[in-house]
Amino acid sequence: MMREITAKRIVVKIGTSSLVKADGAVNLASIERLAKVLCNLKNNGKEVVLVSSGAIGVGMGKLNITKRPSSIAQQQAVAAVGQGELIGLYERQFAQYGISVAQLLLTRDVLLYPQSNHNVHNAFDELLKMNVIPVVNENDTVSVDELDHMTKFGDNDQLSAIVAKIIDADLLIMLSDINGFYTDNPTKNPNAKLIRTVNDLNPQILGAAGGHGTQFGTGGMVTKLKAAKRIMENNQQMILANGKNPQIIDQILQGEDVGTLFTSVSEGKVMGMQ
């Protein structure tokens, strides 16, 4: 079965598991493939925003830390090291294909106020007009969620859905370490079946979600379903797929039936601007 893909403005979210190997080393091959695919999309007239996790994971590798820090201060310090390293990697890889990137570090409070929200929207628009790929992450170094000072998005799955709303994207492609959304946890239940299309996030669907992901990341299926809920409420669409090889983005946009499509469009089409 093929899907009809006409998305023009696309948000791609890549998780830590696709950027950092199990031993903590940066997955340079994955970043290189991601850069090639996204630059090719730009050259074919697509507008692309990349929401990238990985600051803490890359920072851990840079500092030779094998266990994720537990304190907020330690996490913020490691994120500060990792964020600089990560954007440097993106700059070098994208430059090989003649595309510039721009780093946008956001906190939730920025988007709560109309004027600052408007400014962020304008910044995205101008960058896309300049043929630049914005690389977005939460500003982990200053983001906290304590008492009245709540600045965290919670996770980059939520952030990617919020970015998709801000820029009025046609499609969110969420790359993770799983092939899509299953009826149960496929790592524990060999009989779990991949659900190709989700049109309604009913209690049965929500009940199939599991817990957190890898030690380097923070996301799990619950956060991905929350992001999908945001997307569907905004009448947008999202595909959850395995980001082990970022070239799967090409398969998605060519209409191949990979991953799980979350959409309120019952026909299962991915529609957008021509």
GIRA-V520801 format. One record per backbone hydrogen bond with DSSP energy under -1.0 kcal/mol. NH is the residue of the N-H (numbers start at 1). CO is the residue of the C=O. Records with the same first field share a line. If there is no record, write none. Layout:
NH = CO, CO
//
This chain:
3 = 255
6 = 270
10 = 47
11 = 171
12 = 49
13 = 173
14 = 51
15 = 175
18 = 15
19 = 16
20 = 16
21 = 25
24 = 21
27 = 19
28 = 26
31 = 27
32 = 28
33 = 29
34 = 30
35 = 31
36 = 32
37 = 33
38 = 34
39 = 35
40 = 36
41 = 37
42 = 38
43 = 39
45 = 42
46 = 41
47 = 8
49 = 10
50 = 134
51 = 12
52 = 136
53 = 14
58 = 54
59 = 55
60 = 56
61 = 57
62 = 58
63 = 59
65 = 60
75 = 71
76 = 72
77 = 73
78 = 74
79 = 75
80 = 76
81 = 77
82 = 78
83 = 79
84 = 80
85 = 81
86 = 82
87 = 83
88 = 84
89 = 85
90 = 86
91 = 87
92 = 88
93 = 89
94 = 90
95 = 91
97 = 94
98 = 95
99 = 94
102 = 133
104 = 135
106 = 137
108 = 151
110 = 107
117 = 113
118 = 114
119 = 115
120 = 116
121 = 117
122 = 118
123 = 119
124 = 120
125 = 121
126 = 122
127 = 123
128 = 124
129 = 125
130 = 126
131 = 128
132 = 127
133 = 100
135 = 102
136 = 50
137 = 104
139 = 106
140 = 138
142 = 139
143 = 139
146 = 149
149 = 146
150 = 148
151 = 144
152 = 144
159 = 155
160 = 156
161 = 157
162 = 158
163 = 159
164 = 160
165 = 161
166 = 162
167 = 163
169 = 164
170 = 9
171 = 9
172 = 237
173 = 11
174 = 239
175 = 13
176 = 241
183 = 193
188 = 185
189 = 185
192 = 189
195 = 181
198 = 261
202 = 200
206 = 202
207 = 203
208 = 205
209 = 206
213 = 219
224 = 220
225 = 221
226 = 222
227 = 223
228 = 224
229 = 225
230 = 226
231 = 227
232 = 228
233 = 229
234 = 230
235 = 232
236 = 231
238 = 262
239 = 172
240 = 260
241 = 174
243 = 176
248 = 245
249 = 246
251 = 247
252 = 248
253 = 249
254 = 250
255 = 252
256 = 251
258 = 256
260 = 240
261 = 196
262 = 238
263 = 198
268 = 265
270 = 4
//
